[in-house]
């Protein structure tokens, strides 16, 4: 609301008392009447006219001793409650009060009210701040870049208890000839280069890929289901990796999910279209577990998901920030100990192509204990 508007000017022109207020003295009676009117109608006169009348009545010789109290009765800005009145200045200077406004940069904004610029008289609602999304536990996946996640255990079995399983970022050459595993707080595990890759057909829309390589005492392996493009480059991949060194008798292994994060242009198109995408598929550590996720794009994109196993099930949800999907503690189902759990994922692929979600789950269930898994979910295309 602007402090002084056209309606006020018209009112001044229509009233003989107000028409001369700016350039002629008023009688004490006129000023008293004007202040009484102003107390209930802040648009009754310009601020300068009101101030002049206050001064005039305060200095008038004819006023009795009780005059200040009488003025306070009609002027809410002179009484003891002036600081709490929206008709006065005081702490309300940062919002649009009925009697006027001057910008006070030192005054914090008050949500759900109008805030105005005294230089332009422009007023607009003050919006509440939007909470930023939580940071991804394993770091962000930049749009348009290779991105993947993996589990890491000692030995070549790829499996171990959740407490002895670590998570890592995973990267792979698009032809499957090498890979890198970057565990949390540990040194990178680099495969040998130039692994030999073979691909065989399957009865579904996946292919099987095996990559093996050995250089000296080091040996590396990938056994994965993949989706490739027309040039034979891997777009999506998931399942088993391992790397060992016979000389020092060490080996590590685990499961992975990998692809290329959706480009910023692809994300912009999905958000602009307010698109909802559905994804589903088996997890890799325990392939009896089926994960299903829905991503709702738009101004503030979000996601929800469920994971179902013969021994348990749970649900989660959160925000989508760029290509990243991160869980929010208050969106886990009741059987999840939220402060000990998280889900992180990344949207992979481009509109019109093979799309999926690579993700990890680290949840503690009330009756099941801790579960760690990694999985690649494919987009579910509705007929």
C-alpha positions in Angstrom: 0.0 0.0 0.0 1.5 3.4 -1.0 1.6 6.1 1.7 -0.1 8.7 -0.4 -2.3 8.0 -3.4 -4.5 9.7 -6.0 -7.6 9.1 -3.9 -6.1 11.2 -1.1 -5.5 14.1 -3.6 -9.1 14.0 -4.7 -10.2 14.0 -1.1 -8.2 17.1 -0.4 -9.7 18.9 -3.4 -13.2 18.0 -2.3 -12.9 19.3 1.2 -12.6 23.1 1.9 -10.8 22.4 5.1 -8.2 20.1 3.4 -7.9 22.2 0.3 -6.2 25.0 2.2 -4.4 22.9 4.8 -1.1 22.9 2.9 -0.9 26.7 2.4 -3.0 28.3 5.2 -3.2 28.0 8.9 -6.0 26.0 10.5 -8.0 27.0 13.6 -7.4 24.9 16.7 -10.9 23.5 16.3 -10.2 22.5 12.7 -6.9 20.8 13.7 -8.5 18.9 16.5 -11.2 17.7 14.2 -8.6 16.8 11.6 -6.6 14.8 14.1 -9.6 13.0 15.3 -10.5 12.0 11.8 -6.9 11.0 11.0 -6.9 8.6 14.0 -9.4 6.4 12.1 -8.6 7.4 8.5 -4.8 7.7 8.0 -5.4 9.0 4.4 -7.3 12.0 5.8 -4.4 14.4 5.1 -0.7 14.5 4.1 1.8 13.8 6.9 3.1 17.3 6.9 -0.4 18.7 7.5 -0.9 16.3 10.4 2.4 17.2 11.9 1.7 21.0 11.7 -1.6 20.5 13.5 0.0 18.5 16.2 2.6 21.3 16.8 -0.2 23.9 16.7 -2.3 22.2 19.3 0.7 21.4 21.5 1.8 25.0 21.5 -1.6 26.7 21.8 -1.9 28.9 24.9 -5.6 28.4 25.2 -5.2 24.6 25.7 -5.7 23.4 29.2 -3.1 21.4 31.1 -4.8 18.2 30.1 -4.4 19.0 26.3 -1.6 16.4 25.7 -3.8 13.7 27.0 -6.6 14.9 24.8 -4.3 14.8 21.8 -3.1 11.3 22.7 -6.7 10.2 22.8 -7.0 11.1 19.1 -3.4 10.6 18.0 -2.2 7.0 18.6 1.4 8.1 17.8 1.7 10.3 21.0 0.5 7.9 23.6 2.4 5.2 25.5 1.4 2.5 23.0 2.8 4.4 20.0 5.5 1.8 19.4 2.9 -0.9 19.0 0.6 1.0 16.6 0.6 0.2 12.9 -0.4 3.8 12.3 3.0 5.1 13.7 6.6 4.7 12.7 8.7 2.9 15.4 9.4 -0.8 14.7 6.9 -0.9 11.8 9.1 1.2 9.5 10.1 -1.8 7.5 6.6 -2.7 6.4 3.8 -0.7 4.8 1.9 1.0 7.7 -1.3 2.8 7.1 0.1 6.2 7.8 3.2 6.1 5.5 6.5 4.4 5.0 10.3 5.1 4.9 12.7 2.4 4.1 14.9 1.4 7.1 17.6 -1.0 5.9 18.6 -1.8 9.5 15.1 -3.2 10.2 14.6 -6.9 9.5 11.8 -7.7 7.2 8.5 -9.1 8.6 7.1 -12.1 6.6 3.6 -12.1 5.2 3.5 -8.3 4.9 4.0 -5.7 2.2 7.5 -4.2 1.9 7.9 -0.9 0.1 10.6 1.2 -1.5 10.4 4.8 -0.4 12.3 6.0 -3.6 9.7 4.6 -6.0 6.7 4.0 -3.7 6.5 0.5 -5.1 5.1 -2.1 -2.7 5.1 -5.9 -2.9 4.5 -8.9 -0.7 7.5 -10.1 1.2 8.1 -13.8 0.5 9.4 -16.2 3.1 12.9 -17.6 2.4 13.1 -21.0 0.7 15.1 -23.6 2.6 18.1 -24.8 0.5 18.2 -28.6 -0.2 20.5 -30.7 2.0 23.9 -31.4 0.4 24.3 -34.9 -1.2 26.2 -37.1 1.2 28.5 -38.4 -1.5 28.8 -35.1 -3.4 26.9 -33.7 -6.3 26.6 -35.1 -9.8 27.0 -32.3 -12.3 24.5 -32.3 -15.1 25.8 -33.8 -18.3 28.7 -35.6 -16.7 29.4 -39.3 -16.0 28.1 -40.2 -12.5 27.7 -43.4 -10.5 27.7 -45.0 -7.1 29.2 -48.2 -5.7 29.5 -50.3 -2.6 33.0 -51.4 -1.4 33.9 -54.4 0.6 37.1 -56.3 1.3 37.7 -59.5 -0.8 36.2 -60.5 -4.2 32.8 -61.7 -3.0 31.2 -58.2 -3.4 29.0 -58.8 -0.3 29.5 -58.2 3.4 27.5 -56.9 6.4 26.2 -53.4 6.1 28.5 -52.2 8.9 31.5 -53.5 6.8 30.3 -52.0 3.6 31.4 -48.5 2.4 29.9 -46.3 -0.3 31.9 -44.7 -3.1 31.5 -42.7 -6.2 32.0 -44.8 -9.4 33.2 -43.9 -12.9 33.7 -46.0 -15.9 34.9 -45.6 -19.5 31.9 -45.6 -21.9 33.4 -48.7 -23.6 33.8 -50.6 -20.3 37.6 -50.8 -20.7 38.4 -49.3 -17.2 36.9 -47.9 -14.1 37.6 -45.9 -10.9 36.1 -46.4 -7.5 36.4 -43.4 -5.0 35.5 -44.6 -1.5 34.5 -42.2 1.2 37.6 -41.0 3.0 39.9 -43.5 1.2 42.2 -43.7 -1.8 40.9 -44.3 -5.3 40.8 -47.9 -6.6 41.8 -47.8 -10.2 41.3 -50.8 -12.5 43.9 -51.8 -15.0 43.5 -50.0 -18.3 42.5 -51.6 -21.6 40.3 -54.4 -20.2 38.8 -56.7 -22.8 35.1 -56.3 -23.2 32.5 -58.6 -24.5 28.7 -58.0 -24.9 26.0 -60.6 -25.3 22.3 -60.2 -26.0 19.5 -60.8 -23.4 15.8 -61.5 -23.8 14.9 -58.1 -22.3 16.0 -54.6 -23.2 19.4 -55.0 -21.5 22.7 -56.5 -22.7 25.3 -58.4 -20.6 28.8 -57.0 -20.6 31.9 -58.6 -19.2 35.2 -56.8 -18.9 38.4 -58.4 -17.8 42.0 -57.2 -17.6 45.3 -58.1 -16.1 48.5 -56.1 -15.9 51.3 -57.7 -13.8 49.9 -58.7 -10.4 46.8 -56.5 -10.8 43.5 -57.9 -12.1 40.2 -56.1 -12.7 36.7 -57.2 -13.7 33.2 -55.9 -14.5 30.1 -58.1 -14.9 27.2 -55.8 -15.7 23.9 -55.4 -17.4 24.1 -52.4 -19.8 22.2 -50.3 -22.2 24.3 -49.0 -25.2 23.8 -46.5 -28.0 24.0 -47.2 -31.7 27.8 -46.7 -31.6 28.3 -49.3 -28.8 28.9 -46.7 -26.1 27.4 -47.6 -22.7 24.6 -45.3 -21.5 23.6 -47.2 -18.4 25.3 -49.9 -16.5 25.0 -51.7 -13.2 26.1 -54.7 -11.1 29.5 -56.1 -10.1 33.1 -54.8 -10.0 36.3 -56.1 -8.5 40.0 -55.3 -8.4 42.9 -57.2 -6.8 46.6 -57.4 -6.5 48.1 -60.8 -6.1 51.5 -59.5 -5.0 50.2 -57.9 -1.8 47.3 -60.3 -1.6 44.7 -57.5 -1.4 41.4 -57.3 -3.2 38.3 -55.2 -3.1 34.9 -55.5 -4.8 31.3 -54.4 -4.7 28.3 -53.4 -6.8 27.7 -50.3 -8.8 25.2 -48.2 -10.9 26.5 -45.8 -13.5 25.5 -43.5 -16.4 25.6 -39.9 -17.5 23.7 -37.3 -15.5 20.9 -35.6 -17.4 22.1 -32.4 -19.0 21.0 -28.9 -17.8 19.0 -28.5 -21.0 17.3 -31.8 -20.4 16.5 -30.8 -16.8 15.2 -27.4 -17.9 12.8 -29.1 -20.4 11.5 -31.5 -17.7 11.0 -28.7 -15.2 9.3 -26.4 -17.8 6.9 -29.1 -18.7 6.1 -30.0 -15.1 6.8 -33.6 -16.1 6.4 -36.7 -13.8 8.7 -39.7 -14.5 8.5 -43.1 -13.0 11.4 -45.5 -12.5 11.7 -49.1 -11.3 14.1 -52.0 -11.1 16.1 -54.4 -8.9 18.8 -53.4 -6.5 22.2 -54.9 -7.0 23.4 -56.0 -3.5 20.2 -57.8 -2.8 18.3 -58.2 -6.1 15.3 -59.4 -4.3 14.7 -55.8 -3.5 12.7 -53.7 -6.0 13.0 -50.0 -5.9 10.4 -47.7 -7.4 10.8 -43.9 -7.6 8.7 -41.0 -9.0 10.2 -37.6 -9.8 7.9 -34.7 -10.1 9.5 -31.8 -12.0 8.5 -28.2 -12.0 9.5 -25.0 -10.1 10.4 -27.0 -7.0 11.0 -30.6 -8.2 10.6 -33.4 -5.7 10.7 -37.2 -5.6 9.2 -40.1 -3.7 10.2 -43.8 -3.6 9.5 -47.2 -2.1 11.8 -50.3 -1.7 10.2 -53.7 -1.3 11.9 -56.9 -0.2 10.4 -60.2 1.0 11.7 -59.3 4.4 11.0 -55.6 4.6 9.7 -52.5 2.9 10.1 -48.7 3.4 9.4 -45.4 1.7 11.3 -42.1 1.4 11.1 -38.8 -0.4 13.0 -35.6 -0.9 14.1 -32.9 -3.2 15.5 -32.9 -6.7 18.3 -30.3 -7.1 19.8 -30.3 -10.6 20.4 -34.0 -11.4 20.7 -34.8 -7.7 18.0 -36.6 -5.6 18.4 -36.3 -1.9 16.2 -37.6 0.9 14.6 -35.4 3.6 14.5 -37.0 7.1 10.8 -36.1 7.7 9.7 -38.0 4.5 10.8 -41.5 5.5 8.1 -43.9 6.5 7.6 -44.6 10.2 9.7 -47.8 10.3 12.9 -45.9 9.3 15.1 -44.4 11.9 15.4 -41.1 10.0 18.5 -39.6 11.7 20.5 -42.7 10.8 19.3 -43.0 7.2 19.6 -41.4 3.8 19.0 -42.0 0.1 21.0 -40.3 -2.6 20.6 -40.6 -6.4 21.1 -39.0 -9.7 18.9 -38.7 -12.8 20.6 -40.2 -15.8 20.0 -39.9 -19.6 18.3 -37.5 -21.9 14.6 -37.0 -23.0 13.9 -39.4 -25.8 16.7 -41.8 -24.8 17.5 -44.3 -22.2 16.8 -42.8 -18.8 17.4 -44.1 -15.3 18.3 -43.3 -11.7 21.5 -44.5 -10.1 21.2 -44.4 -6.3 22.3 -45.7 -3.0 20.2 -46.5 0.2 21.6 -46.4 3.7 18.7 -47.0 6.0 18.2 -48.3 9.5 14.8 -50.1 9.9 13.2 -50.5 13.3 12.8 -54.3 13.0 15.5 -55.0 10.4 18.6 -53.2 11.2 20.9 -51.4 8.8 20.6 -51.9 5.0 23.1 -50.6 2.4 22.5 -51.1 -1.3 23.0 -49.6 -4.7 20.7 -49.8 -7.7 19.9 -48.7 -11.2 16.3 -48.1 -11.9 15.0 -47.7 -15.5 12.3 -45.3 -16.6 8.9 -47.0 -16.8 7.3 -46.0 -20.1 3.5 -45.9 -19.9 1.7 -47.4 -23.0 
